[in-house]
Amino acid sequence: MRMRLWTIAALLVLPATATAADPPIVFQTQPVGRILGDVRAVIKMVGGEAAVTGFTDGLKEKLGDKGFDGLDLDRPILGYVTLAEKLEESVGVIVIPVTGEKEFLALIERVGGEKLKAGDNGIYDIPTMDEGVKVQMRFEARNVYIAIGKAPTAALDPKSLVAPAKLHDPAEKALASVKVYFDRMPKELRNQIGAALGELKNQLKELKLPADASEPARKAVDELIKLGTRYTDMLQDAESAGAKVILDVNTGEAAIEVALAGKAGTPLAKVIAERQPSTNKFAGLITPDTVAGMKLQLPFFAKEIQSAAVIGLEAGQKQLAEAAPAEFKPLIEEVFKGLVRTVNDGEVDLAISFRGPDKDGLYTVVGAVAFEDSSGIEKELRALFKKELPPMYRGIFNLDVATVDKTNIHQAKVGGFLPPEAQKIFGEEASLTFAFAPKGIYIAFGPDAVNTMKAALAVKKAPSPPFEIVINPSKVAKLISDLGQEVPKGFGTQDKVVSVVALSIEGGKELRIKLGTNLKWIEGAGGALLPGGAKPPVKD
């Protein structure tokens, strides 16, 4: 009976001891076949068929007629890092899918010119330029494990190899991704990270401005230090972090994304979960006829940042009011009081759109910036208009030319003062309109600025990245031509608004920060860079 119990216990223990521990850092890519297909699609999008031919010829020149023979193009490349308590003793391992040992060795010989031979333990040594780093590899179950480190041999022990199934996330759609699990790190290394965060916190507390710094500057920095120490404390509750390279050839999206998740129930997890989707009060100003535009939300998401900004504004108001003429002091006071209200609101948005051409070939600019209750500014500007503006200029301005929901629209007819080059773009009758609304200050300039302003005042808050620049390539090409300049060969094939650069921040289970672009804005533009040019892609 006792012998049977020992046998059962041994069977339970042996698999656990033979299984490699979950690595603290893992990464994966899409299958090489898909990566090659995506790269070719992007090259074709930007440079046309000639560029694809050049890319293919380059690969053939490097790899020979057999190309990637030896590499399994239908399975992903995987990898992991085993961290040691001493970081310099850590080892990185790349897991490459192969079709066969002989074929992959031939591929290495074609690429690097080296003919590798295995040692008695089945491990191959790969020559390197760095004497302090060794690169070794072992074949295992239709994969080759390549280990890199100071002493990587132990990582290639069959019992230490991490199975591909433990590394691969089939749901991951990114081109390449890496993830760090902090709780899988060696205890000593976790302690070192905690100590480093503690030291950073102490350094923040000791941060001092020069002795001649003003009192408001000191107070503002103190608020930012509070923010830094608060976030440093929260980072100790991080559960995982990650990064991705995203490429979608169908939509044109290309981006880099980083992510952070906190342990359940911690302040960090709570802050991340409370992060709401980003919006912009004036996102609707970017319309289908936009040539180029921008949306921005300033980062006043934390009370400490708001407090620091308010301290700076109050100091600036005091200095400016002391130097300004008496008649302008009420306006200055209203401006700064409104700025403080806006900062404390936390949603400091702005947007601008350059639109056109209209039926007459003319363009318009419209923009808005968040401002909480701008009625005080309007009141003081009216007073200055009556008292201070010389009569010779009053004929340019028309106050209260229209009203939208109790918001007055004011106009300045400036088209006649524009140089001929500007009149060609905006028209001889172009005017400037402005309006002071409850949530923002608006401005429009163009041939029909009053109606443009009416439409702008009706725009509602909508989802939007915190920062984005957009263009319509076809309209940009038309504008360049209208200005008498030469359009780059192949540029302007895309006739819709696309993102040139966008920064998005999302919360939930993890905080995700993504910086990306849409490659369709340069569709066909690669022809200008190729010898002899290249035909732009044919539209569907």
CORGIFEN-V969872 format. One record per helix or strand of 3 or more residues. SS is the DSSP state (2 for helix, 1 for strand). FROM is the first residue (numbers start at 1). LEN is the number of residues. Records with the same first field share a line. If there is no record, write none. Layout:
# CORGIFEN-V969872
SS = FROM-LEN / FROM-LEN
This chain:
# CORGIFEN-V969872
2 = 2-17 / 32-16 / 49-15 / 87-3 / 101-12 / 153-4 / 164-4 / 182-3 / 187-19 / 215-21 / 267-8 / 283-3 / 303-21 / 326-20 / 375-13 / 391-4 / 415-3 / 420-7 / 449-9 / 473-10 / 519-4 / 525-4
1 = 25-7 / 76-7 / 91-8 / 124-3 / 134-7 / 143-7 / 176-6 / 238-11 / 253-10 / 290-9 / 348-9 / 363-8 / 397-8 / 407-7 / 431-7 / 440-7 / 467-6 / 497-10 / 511-8
